[in-house]
Amino acid sequence: MELKKGIHNMTRILYPEFKGKIMLVDHENLMIDTEKEIKGIYNFLGIEYFNADLSNLSTPHEYTDTWGVKNHHKVKKEIPQEEYNLEEIFLPSTIKQYSNLEFWKK
């Protein structure tokens, strides 16, 4: 239920006062055309584009996130396109409950 509440809270980004202040990056789009998405982020932030080596990324930080998962947000050396079979990971009821919540795609 917490995830659904969190997603509902995210709908606040649609409020007029946040227009132009928040950018959502769709993971699938980031995987399909990484460079285009990163250029869009630079543009949104209003900073000059830097052509980074996307096959040799690193992060100097190590930490434990809110849920106690160490390195959960650690940057991988590359931005791989990973595919998962959700049916092998989640119960059908869980998939049904959390499907079609991507309000930002509408």
Backbone as XML, in Angstrom:
<?xml version="1.0"?>
<chain id="A" units="angstrom">
  <residue number="1" name="MET">
    <atom name="N" x="0.818" y="-1.186" z="0.000"/>
    <atom name="CA" x="0.000" y="0.000" z="0.000"/>
    <atom name="C" x="0.871" y="1.263" z="0.000"/>
  </residue>
  <residue number="2" name="GLU">
    <atom name="N" x="2.019" y="1.194" z="0.614"/>
    <atom name="CA" x="2.919" y="2.360" z="0.663"/>
    <atom name="C" x="3.343" y="2.793" z="-0.732"/>
  </residue>
  <residue number="3" name="LEU">
    <atom name="N" x="3.608" y="1.832" z="-1.615"/>
    <atom name="CA" x="4.013" y="2.173" z="-2.973"/>
    <atom name="C" x="2.902" y="2.927" z="-3.686"/>
  </residue>
  <residue number="4" name="LYS">
    <atom name="N" x="1.687" y="2.445" z="-3.551"/>
    <atom name="CA" x="0.556" y="3.103" z="-4.202"/>
    <atom name="C" x="0.365" y="4.518" z="-3.646"/>
  </residue>
  <residue number="5" name="LYS">
    <atom name="N" x="0.531" y="4.676" z="-2.347"/>
    <atom name="CA" x="0.428" y="6.001" z="-1.721"/>
    <atom name="C" x="1.533" y="6.918" z="-2.262"/>
  </residue>
  <residue number="6" name="GLY">
    <atom name="N" x="2.742" y="6.388" z="-2.402"/>
    <atom name="CA" x="3.859" y="7.161" z="-2.934"/>
    <atom name="C" x="3.601" y="7.611" z="-4.358"/>
  </residue>
  <residue number="7" name="ILE">
    <atom name="N" x="3.060" y="6.716" z="-5.171"/>
    <atom name="CA" x="2.749" y="7.067" z="-6.552"/>
    <atom name="C" x="1.660" y="8.131" z="-6.582"/>
  </residue>
  <residue number="8" name="HIS">
    <atom name="N" x="0.661" y="7.978" z="-5.725"/>
    <atom name="CA" x="-0.389" y="8.995" z="-5.648"/>
    <atom name="C" x="0.206" y="10.352" z="-5.258"/>
  </residue>
  <residue number="9" name="ASN">
    <atom name="N" x="1.116" y="10.367" z="-4.298"/>
    <atom name="CA" x="1.758" y="11.620" z="-3.887"/>
    <atom name="C" x="2.555" y="12.249" z="-5.030"/>
  </residue>
  <residue number="10" name="MET">
    <atom name="N" x="3.101" y="11.415" z="-5.902"/>
    <atom name="CA" x="3.861" y="11.935" z="-7.034"/>
    <atom name="C" x="2.995" y="12.735" z="-7.995"/>
  </residue>
  <residue number="11" name="THR">
    <atom name="N" x="1.692" y="12.500" z="-7.980"/>
    <atom name="CA" x="0.818" y="13.240" z="-8.890"/>
    <atom name="C" x="0.863" y="14.734" z="-8.602"/>
  </residue>
  <residue number="12" name="ARG">
    <atom name="N" x="1.411" y="15.117" z="-7.468"/>
    <atom name="CA" x="1.541" y="16.546" z="-7.152"/>
    <atom name="C" x="2.443" y="17.260" z="-8.159"/>
  </residue>
  <residue number="13" name="ILE">
    <atom name="N" x="3.268" y="16.532" z="-8.873"/>
    <atom name="CA" x="4.125" y="17.187" z="-9.863"/>
    <atom name="C" x="3.309" y="17.789" z="-10.992"/>
  </residue>
  <residue number="14" name="LEU">
    <atom name="N" x="2.050" y="17.384" z="-11.100"/>
    <atom name="CA" x="1.172" y="17.940" z="-12.123"/>
    <atom name="C" x="0.608" y="19.301" z="-11.719"/>
  </residue>
  <residue number="15" name="TYR">
    <atom name="N" x="0.796" y="19.712" z="-10.476"/>
    <atom name="CA" x="0.288" y="21.005" z="-10.011"/>
    <atom name="C" x="0.981" y="22.124" z="-10.795"/>
  </residue>
  <residue number="16" name="PRO">
    <atom name="N" x="0.248" y="23.159" z="-11.153"/>
    <atom name="CA" x="0.819" y="24.259" z="-11.946"/>
    <atom name="C" x="2.087" y="24.870" z="-11.349"/>
  </residue>
  <residue number="17" name="GLU">
    <atom name="N" x="2.167" y="24.966" z="-10.035"/>
    <atom name="CA" x="3.341" y="25.602" z="-9.425"/>
    <atom name="C" x="4.635" y="24.806" z="-9.619"/>
  </residue>
  <residue number="18" name="PHE">
    <atom name="N" x="4.518" y="23.554" z="-10.010"/>
    <atom name="CA" x="5.708" y="22.733" z="-10.240"/>
    <atom name="C" x="6.074" y="22.609" z="-11.718"/>
  </residue>
  <residue number="19" name="LYS">
    <atom name="N" x="5.225" y="23.159" z="-12.587"/>
    <atom name="CA" x="5.475" y="23.057" z="-14.030"/>
    <atom name="C" x="6.845" y="23.661" z="-14.358"/>
  </residue>
  <residue number="20" name="GLY">
    <atom name="N" x="7.666" y="22.899" z="-15.053"/>
    <atom name="CA" x="8.993" y="23.373" z="-15.441"/>
    <atom name="C" x="10.051" y="23.229" z="-14.358"/>
  </residue>
  <residue number="21" name="LYS">
    <atom name="N" x="9.666" y="22.715" z="-13.187"/>
    <atom name="CA" x="10.619" y="22.572" z="-12.087"/>
    <atom name="C" x="10.984" y="21.116" z="-11.803"/>
  </residue>
  <residue number="22" name="ILE">
    <atom name="N" x="10.216" y="20.206" z="-12.379"/>
    <atom name="CA" x="10.442" y="18.780" z="-12.153"/>
    <atom name="C" x="10.464" y="18.068" z="-13.498"/>
  </residue>
  <residue number="23" name="MET">
    <atom name="N" x="11.438" y="17.205" z="-13.673"/>
    <atom name="CA" x="11.524" y="16.418" z="-14.904"/>
    <atom name="C" x="11.505" y="14.936" z="-14.537"/>
  </residue>
  <residue number="24" name="LEU">
    <atom name="N" x="10.645" y="14.198" z="-15.183"/>
    <atom name="CA" x="10.622" y="12.750" z="-15.004"/>
    <atom name="C" x="11.325" y="12.118" z="-16.192"/>
  </residue>
  <residue number="25" name="VAL">
    <atom name="N" x="12.169" y="11.154" z="-15.917"/>
    <atom name="CA" x="12.868" y="10.437" z="-16.977"/>
    <atom name="C" x="12.362" y="8.999" z="-16.955"/>
  </residue>
  <residue number="26" name="ASP">
    <atom name="N" x="11.757" y="8.597" z="-18.034"/>
    <atom name="CA" x="11.233" y="7.247" z="-18.137"/>
    <atom name="C" x="12.394" y="6.274" z="-18.322"/>
  </residue>
  <residue number="27" name="HIS">
    <atom name="N" x="12.460" y="5.267" z="-17.491"/>
    <atom name="CA" x="13.559" y="4.303" z="-17.525"/>
    <atom name="C" x="13.679" y="3.637" z="-18.887"/>
  </residue>
  <residue number="28" name="GLU">
    <atom name="N" x="12.542" y="3.269" z="-19.465"/>
    <atom name="CA" x="12.570" y="2.598" z="-20.774"/>
    <atom name="C" x="13.176" y="3.510" z="-21.840"/>
  </residue>
  <residue number="29" name="ASN">
    <atom name="N" x="12.780" y="4.783" z="-21.840"/>
    <atom name="CA" x="13.350" y="5.732" z="-22.802"/>
    <atom name="C" x="14.841" y="5.921" z="-22.563"/>
  </residue>
  <residue number="30" name="LEU">
    <atom name="N" x="15.250" y="5.939" z="-21.306"/>
    <atom name="CA" x="16.672" y="6.069" z="-20.970"/>
    <atom name="C" x="17.464" y="4.888" z="-21.520"/>
  </residue>
  <residue number="31" name="MET">
    <atom name="N" x="16.886" y="3.708" z="-21.502"/>
    <atom name="CA" x="17.563" y="2.524" z="-22.015"/>
    <atom name="C" x="17.576" y="2.493" z="-23.539"/>
  </residue>
  <residue number="32" name="ILE">
    <atom name="N" x="16.498" y="2.951" z="-24.164"/>
    <atom name="CA" x="16.392" y="2.901" z="-25.621"/>
    <atom name="C" x="17.307" y="3.922" z="-26.287"/>
  </residue>
  <residue number="33" name="ASP">
    <atom name="N" x="17.323" y="5.153" z="-25.778"/>
    <atom name="CA" x="18.138" y="6.219" z="-26.379"/>
    <atom name="C" x="18.774" y="7.036" z="-25.257"/>
  </residue>
  <residue number="34" name="THR">
    <atom name="N" x="19.764" y="6.438" z="-24.613"/>
    <atom name="CA" x="20.413" y="7.021" z="-23.448"/>
    <atom name="C" x="20.936" y="8.425" z="-23.716"/>
  </residue>
  <residue number="35" name="GLU">
    <atom name="N" x="21.653" y="8.598" z="-24.798"/>
    <atom name="CA" x="22.264" y="9.897" z="-25.076"/>
    <atom name="C" x="21.202" y="10.980" z="-25.248"/>
  </residue>
  <residue number="36" name="LYS">
    <atom name="N" x="20.126" y="10.670" z="-25.961"/>
    <atom name="CA" x="19.051" y="11.644" z="-26.159"/>
    <atom name="C" x="18.441" y="12.047" z="-24.816"/>
  </residue>
  <residue number="37" name="GLU">
    <atom name="N" x="18.187" y="11.089" z="-23.947"/>
    <atom name="CA" x="17.583" y="11.382" z="-22.647"/>
    <atom name="C" x="18.524" y="12.223" z="-21.787"/>
  </residue>
  <residue number="38" name="ILE">
    <atom name="N" x="19.803" y="11.894" z="-21.817"/>
    <atom name="CA" x="20.768" y="12.657" z="-21.022"/>
    <atom name="C" x="20.877" y="14.085" z="-21.557"/>
  </residue>
  <residue number="39" name="LYS">
    <atom name="N" x="20.864" y="14.250" z="-22.872"/>
    <atom name="CA" x="20.872" y="15.604" z="-23.441"/>
    <atom name="C" x="19.634" y="16.376" z="-22.989"/>
  </residue>
  <residue number="40" name="GLY">
    <atom name="N" x="18.500" y="15.692" z="-22.912"/>
    <atom name="CA" x="17.275" y="16.328" z="-22.434"/>
    <atom name="C" x="17.398" y="16.782" z="-20.987"/>
  </residue>
  <residue number="41" name="ILE">
    <atom name="N" x="18.096" y="15.993" z="-20.174"/>
    <atom name="CA" x="18.313" y="16.358" z="-18.767"/>
    <atom name="C" x="19.193" y="17.598" z="-18.683"/>
  </residue>
  <residue number="42" name="TYR">
    <atom name="N" x="20.271" y="17.615" z="-19.440"/>
    <atom name="CA" x="21.154" y="18.791" z="-19.462"/>
    <atom name="C" x="20.361" y="20.025" z="-19.892"/>
  </residue>
  <residue number="43" name="ASN">
    <atom name="N" x="19.548" y="19.882" z="-20.932"/>
    <atom name="CA" x="18.742" y="20.986" z="-21.430"/>
    <atom name="C" x="17.773" y="21.474" z="-20.351"/>
  </residue>
  <residue number="44" name="PHE">
    <atom name="N" x="17.103" y="20.540" z="-19.684"/>
    <atom name="CA" x="16.156" y="20.898" z="-18.630"/>
    <atom name="C" x="16.850" y="21.669" z="-17.508"/>
  </residue>
  <residue number="45" name="LEU">
    <atom name="N" x="18.058" y="21.245" z="-17.167"/>
    <atom name="CA" x="18.815" y="21.902" z="-16.097"/>
    <atom name="C" x="19.469" y="23.210" z="-16.559"/>
  </residue>
  <residue number="46" name="GLY">
    <atom name="N" x="19.473" y="23.414" z="-17.862"/>
    <atom name="CA" x="20.056" y="24.645" z="-18.394"/>
    <atom name="C" x="21.571" y="24.683" z="-18.282"/>
  </residue>
  <residue number="47" name="ILE">
    <atom name="N" x="22.188" y="23.519" z="-18.423"/>
    <atom name="CA" x="23.648" y="23.464" z="-18.353"/>
    <atom name="C" x="24.199" y="22.935" z="-19.676"/>
  </residue>
  <residue number="48" name="GLU">
    <atom name="N" x="25.433" y="23.289" z="-19.944"/>
    <atom name="CA" x="26.080" y="22.868" z="-21.184"/>
    <atom name="C" x="26.266" y="21.352" z="-21.187"/>
  </residue>
  <residue number="49" name="TYR">
    <atom name="N" x="25.957" y="20.745" z="-22.317"/>
    <atom name="CA" x="26.081" y="19.292" z="-22.439"/>
    <atom name="C" x="27.540" y="18.867" z="-22.362"/>
  </residue>
  <residue number="50" name="PHE">
    <atom name="N" x="27.775" y="17.816" z="-21.603"/>
    <atom name="CA" x="29.098" y="17.219" z="-21.483"/>
    <atom name="C" x="29.008" y="15.816" z="-22.043"/>
  </residue>
  <residue number="51" name="ASN">
    <atom name="N" x="29.812" y="15.510" z="-23.037"/>
    <atom name="CA" x="29.787" y="14.199" z="-23.679"/>
    <atom name="C" x="30.554" y="13.193" z="-22.827"/>
  </residue>
  <residue number="52" name="ALA">
    <atom name="N" x="29.853" y="12.571" z="-21.906"/>
    <atom name="CA" x="30.477" y="11.610" z="-20.983"/>
    <atom name="C" x="30.663" y="10.253" z="-21.662"/>
  </residue>
  <residue number="53" name="ASP">
    <atom name="N" x="31.619" y="9.494" z="-21.157"/>
    <atom name="CA" x="31.840" y="8.126" z="-21.622"/>
    <atom name="C" x="30.833" y="7.233" z="-20.900"/>
  </residue>
  <residue number="54" name="LEU">
    <atom name="N" x="29.726" y="6.930" z="-21.564"/>
    <atom name="CA" x="28.640" y="6.180" z="-20.931"/>
    <atom name="C" x="28.956" y="4.697" z="-20.751"/>
  </residue>
  <residue number="55" name="SER">
    <atom name="N" x="30.123" y="4.263" z="-21.199"/>
    <atom name="CA" x="30.506" y="2.863" z="-21.008"/>
    <atom name="C" x="31.533" y="2.719" z="-19.886"/>
  </residue>
  <residue number="56" name="ASN">
    <atom name="N" x="31.804" y="3.818" z="-19.173"/>
    <atom name="CA" x="32.780" y="3.777" z="-18.093"/>
    <atom name="C" x="32.374" y="4.758" z="-16.989"/>
  </residue>
  <residue number="57" name="LEU">
    <atom name="N" x="31.197" y="4.527" z="-16.407"/>
    <atom name="CA" x="30.659" y="5.398" z="-15.363"/>
    <atom name="C" x="31.164" y="4.963" z="-13.995"/>
  </residue>
  <residue number="58" name="SER">
    <atom name="N" x="31.116" y="5.888" z="-13.044"/>
    <atom name="CA" x="31.506" y="5.538" z="-11.670"/>
    <atom name="C" x="30.827" y="6.493" z="-10.702"/>
  </residue>
  <residue number="59" name="THR">
    <atom name="N" x="30.801" y="6.101" z="-9.463"/>
    <atom name="CA" x="30.293" y="6.954" z="-8.397"/>
    <atom name="C" x="31.238" y="6.851" z="-7.211"/>
  </residue>
  <residue number="60" name="PRO">
    <atom name="N" x="31.574" y="7.977" z="-6.602"/>
    <atom name="CA" x="32.470" y="7.935" z="-5.450"/>
    <atom name="C" x="31.741" y="7.629" z="-4.144"/>
  </residue>
  <residue number="61" name="HIS">
    <atom name="N" x="30.406" y="7.562" z="-4.194"/>
    <atom name="CA" x="29.629" y="7.431" z="-2.960"/>
    <atom name="C" x="29.165" y="6.004" z="-2.699"/>
  </residue>
  <residue number="62" name="GLU">
    <atom name="N" x="29.219" y="5.613" z="-1.444"/>
    <atom name="CA" x="28.609" y="4.367" z="-1.000"/>
    <atom name="C" x="27.777" y="4.699" z="0.222"/>
  </residue>
  <residue number="63" name="TYR">
    <atom name="N" x="26.555" y="4.237" z="0.262"/>
    <atom name="CA" x="25.690" y="4.523" z="1.389"/>
    <atom name="C" x="24.609" y="3.467" z="1.469"/>
  </residue>
  <residue number="64" name="THR">
    <atom name="N" x="23.890" y="3.485" z="2.566"/>
    <atom name="CA" x="22.762" y="2.596" z="2.751"/>
    <atom name="C" x="21.508" y="3.456" z="2.633"/>
  </residue>
  <residue number="65" name="ASP">
    <atom name="N" x="20.584" y="3.066" z="1.774"/>
    <atom name="CA" x="19.407" y="3.905" z="1.554"/>
    <atom name="C" x="18.378" y="3.742" z="2.661"/>
  </residue>
  <residue number="66" name="THR">
    <atom name="N" x="17.256" y="4.396" z="2.499"/>
    <atom name="CA" x="16.203" y="4.453" z="3.518"/>
    <atom name="C" x="15.741" y="3.071" z="3.968"/>
  </residue>
  <residue number="67" name="TRP">
    <atom name="N" x="15.698" y="2.128" z="3.040"/>
    <atom name="CA" x="15.207" y="0.798" z="3.383"/>
    <atom name="C" x="16.318" y="-0.149" z="3.810"/>
  </residue>
  <residue number="68" name="GLY">
    <atom name="N" x="17.519" y="0.375" z="3.964"/>
    <atom name="CA" x="18.622" y="-0.445" z="4.442"/>
    <atom name="C" x="19.301" y="-1.270" z="3.375"/>
  </residue>
  <residue number="69" name="VAL">
    <atom name="N" x="19.103" y="-0.923" z="2.107"/>
    <atom name="CA" x="19.714" y="-1.675" z="1.012"/>
    <atom name="C" x="21.014" y="-0.984" z="0.620"/>
  </residue>
  <residue number="70" name="LYS">
    <atom name="N" x="22.130" y="-1.617" z="0.945"/>
    <atom name="CA" x="23.428" y="-1.039" z="0.635"/>
    <atom name="C" x="23.669" y="-0.997" z="-0.872"/>
  </residue>
  <residue number="71" name="ASN">
    <atom name="N" x="24.144" y="0.146" z="-1.351"/>
    <atom name="CA" x="24.495" y="0.359" z="-2.758"/>
    <atom name="C" x="23.318" y="0.197" z="-3.722"/>
  </residue>
  <residue number="72" name="HIS">
    <atom name="N" x="22.115" y="0.361" z="-3.205"/>
    <atom name="CA" x="20.921" y="0.230" z="-4.044"/>
    <atom name="C" x="20.947" y="1.228" z="-5.201"/>
  </residue>
  <residue number="73" name="HIS">
    <atom name="N" x="21.495" y="2.408" z="-4.965"/>
    <atom name="CA" x="21.539" y="3.441" z="-5.995"/>
    <atom name="C" x="22.947" y="3.657" z="-6.534"/>
  </residue>
  <residue number="74" name="LYS">
    <atom name="N" x="23.792" y="2.677" z="-6.366"/>
    <atom name="CA" x="25.158" y="2.797" z="-6.859"/>
    <atom name="C" x="25.153" y="2.798" z="-8.390"/>
  </residue>
  <residue number="75" name="VAL">
    <atom name="N" x="25.912" y="3.706" z="-8.972"/>
    <atom name="CA" x="25.992" y="3.811" z="-10.422"/>
    <atom name="C" x="26.773" y="2.623" z="-10.976"/>
  </residue>
  <residue number="76" name="LYS">
    <atom name="N" x="26.209" y="1.969" z="-11.986"/>
    <atom name="CA" x="26.896" y="0.855" z="-12.639"/>
    <atom name="C" x="27.882" y="1.415" z="-13.655"/>
  </residue>
  <residue number="77" name="LYS">
    <atom name="N" x="28.856" y="0.612" z="-14.051"/>
    <atom name="CA" x="29.867" y="1.074" z="-15.018"/>
    <atom name="C" x="29.248" y="1.433" z="-16.367"/>
  </residue>
  <residue number="78" name="GLU">
    <atom name="N" x="28.164" y="0.764" z="-16.719"/>
    <atom name="CA" x="27.472" y="1.035" z="-17.976"/>
    <atom name="C" x="25.987" y="1.206" z="-17.688"/>
  </residue>
  <residue number="79" name="ILE">
    <atom name="N" x="25.267" y="1.688" z="-18.677"/>
    <atom name="CA" x="23.816" y="1.783" z="-18.553"/>
    <atom name="C" x="23.248" y="0.638" z="-19.390"/>
  </residue>
  <residue number="80" name="PRO">
    <atom name="N" x="23.112" y="-0.527" z="-18.765"/>
    <atom name="CA" x="22.670" y="-1.692" z="-19.541"/>
    <atom name="C" x="21.158" y="-1.722" z="-19.708"/>
  </residue>
  <residue number="81" name="GLN">
    <atom name="N" x="20.715" y="-2.267" z="-20.821"/>
    <atom name="CA" x="19.292" y="-2.498" z="-20.988"/>
    <atom name="C" x="19.011" y="-3.883" z="-20.439"/>
  </residue>
  <residue number="82" name="GLU">
    <atom name="N" x="18.340" y="-3.897" z="-19.315"/>
    <atom name="CA" x="18.041" y="-5.157" z="-18.648"/>
    <atom name="C" x="16.570" y="-5.478" z="-18.836"/>
  </residue>
  <residue number="83" name="GLU">
    <atom name="N" x="16.275" y="-6.732" z="-19.041"/>
    <atom name="CA" x="14.891" y="-7.141" z="-19.192"/>
    <atom name="C" x="14.553" y="-8.123" z="-18.088"/>
  </residue>
  <residue number="84" name="TYR">
    <atom name="N" x="13.373" y="-7.941" z="-17.527"/>
    <atom name="CA" x="12.905" y="-8.810" z="-16.457"/>
    <atom name="C" x="11.549" y="-9.364" z="-16.835"/>
  </residue>
  <residue number="85" name="ASN">
    <atom name="N" x="11.315" y="-10.599" z="-16.477"/>
    <atom name="CA" x="10.005" y="-11.204" z="-16.646"/>
    <atom name="C" x="9.269" y="-11.017" z="-15.321"/>
  </residue>
  <residue number="86" name="LEU">
    <atom name="N" x="8.385" y="-10.023" z="-15.278"/>
    <atom name="CA" x="7.691" y="-9.706" z="-14.031"/>
    <atom name="C" x="6.891" y="-10.880" z="-13.493"/>
  </residue>
  <residue number="87" name="GLU">
    <atom name="N" x="6.396" y="-11.729" z="-14.386"/>
    <atom name="CA" x="5.613" y="-12.884" z="-13.960"/>
    <atom name="C" x="6.456" y="-13.881" z="-13.147"/>
  </residue>
  <residue number="88" name="GLU">
    <atom name="N" x="7.775" y="-13.851" z="-13.346"/>
    <atom name="CA" x="8.664" y="-14.734" z="-12.579"/>
    <atom name="C" x="9.034" y="-14.133" z="-11.225"/>
  </residue>
  <residue number="89" name="ILE">
    <atom name="N" x="8.811" y="-12.826" z="-11.074"/>
    <atom name="CA" x="9.221" y="-12.133" z="-9.855"/>
    <atom name="C" x="8.037" y="-11.867" z="-8.925"/>
  </residue>
  <residue number="90" name="PHE">
    <atom name="N" x="6.892" y="-11.443" z="-9.505"/>
    <atom name="CA" x="5.745" y="-11.022" z="-8.698"/>
    <atom name="C" x="4.539" y="-11.919" z="-8.913"/>
  </residue>
  <residue number="91" name="LEU">
    <atom name="N" x="3.673" y="-11.936" z="-7.921"/>
    <atom name="CA" x="2.407" y="-12.643" z="-8.034"/>
    <atom name="C" x="1.504" y="-11.893" z="-9.017"/>
  </residue>
  <residue number="92" name="PRO">
    <atom name="N" x="0.598" y="-12.608" z="-9.701"/>
    <atom name="CA" x="-0.330" y="-11.933" z="-10.624"/>
    <atom name="C" x="-1.133" y="-10.820" z="-9.949"/>
  </residue>
  <residue number="93" name="SER">
    <atom name="N" x="-1.529" y="-11.029" z="-8.701"/>
    <atom name="CA" x="-2.306" y="-10.008" z="-7.989"/>
    <atom name="C" x="-1.489" y="-8.733" z="-7.765"/>
  </residue>
  <residue number="94" name="THR">
    <atom name="N" x="-0.189" y="-8.880" z="-7.526"/>
    <atom name="CA" x="0.683" y="-7.714" z="-7.335"/>
    <atom name="C" x="0.852" y="-6.957" z="-8.647"/>
  </residue>
  <residue number="95" name="ILE">
    <atom name="N" x="1.035" y="-7.686" z="-9.730"/>
    <atom name="CA" x="1.172" y="-7.056" z="-11.047"/>
    <atom name="C" x="-0.099" y="-6.287" z="-11.381"/>
  </residue>
  <residue number="96" name="LYS">
    <atom name="N" x="-1.252" y="-6.896" z="-11.143"/>
    <atom name="CA" x="-2.526" y="-6.236" z="-11.430"/>
    <atom name="C" x="-2.687" y="-4.979" z="-10.577"/>
  </residue>
  <residue number="97" name="GLN">
    <atom name="N" x="-2.344" y="-5.067" z="-9.298"/>
    <atom name="CA" x="-2.526" y="-3.946" z="-8.379"/>
    <atom name="C" x="-1.693" y="-2.728" z="-8.778"/>
  </residue>
  <residue number="98" name="TYR">
    <atom name="N" x="-0.486" y="-2.957" z="-9.274"/>
    <atom name="CA" x="0.416" y="-1.842" z="-9.555"/>
    <atom name="C" x="0.583" y="-1.520" z="-11.040"/>
  </residue>
  <residue number="99" name="SER">
    <atom name="N" x="-0.208" y="-2.149" z="-11.883"/>
    <atom name="CA" x="-0.138" y="-1.862" z="-13.312"/>
    <atom name="C" x="-0.909" y="-0.589" z="-13.639"/>
  </residue>
  <residue number="100" name="ASN">
    <atom name="N" x="-0.468" y="0.065" z="-14.695"/>
    <atom name="CA" x="-1.136" y="1.258" z="-15.224"/>
    <atom name="C" x="-1.176" y="2.426" z="-14.244"/>
  </residue>
  <residue number="101" name="LEU">
    <atom name="N" x="-0.150" y="2.568" z="-13.430"/>
    <atom name="CA" x="-0.071" y="3.701" z="-12.507"/>
    <atom name="C" x="0.839" y="4.806" z="-13.044"/>
  </residue>
  <residue number="102" name="GLU">
    <atom name="N" x="1.332" y="4.646" z="-14.263"/>
    <atom name="CA" x="2.263" y="5.614" z="-14.840"/>
    <atom name="C" x="1.501" y="6.835" z="-15.348"/>
  </residue>
  <residue number="103" name="PHE">
    <atom name="N" x="1.015" y="7.648" z="-14.414"/>
    <atom name="CA" x="0.204" y="8.811" z="-14.763"/>
    <atom name="C" x="0.960" y="9.793" z="-15.650"/>
  </residue>
  <residue number="104" name="TRP">
    <atom name="N" x="2.278" y="9.814" z="-15.563"/>
    <atom name="CA" x="3.068" y="10.774" z="-16.330"/>
    <atom name="C" x="3.114" y="10.427" z="-17.816"/>
  </residue>
  <residue number="105" name="LYS">
    <atom name="N" x="2.699" y="9.219" z="-18.178"/>
    <atom name="CA" x="2.695" y="8.820" z="-19.594"/>
    <atom name="C" x="1.400" y="9.222" z="-20.282"/>
  </residue>
  <residue number="106" name="LYS">
    <atom name="N" x="0.434" y="9.688" z="-19.529"/>
    <atom name="CA" x="-0.882" y="10.025" z="-20.099"/>
    <atom name="C" x="-0.901" y="11.422" z="-20.634"/>
  </residue>
</chain>
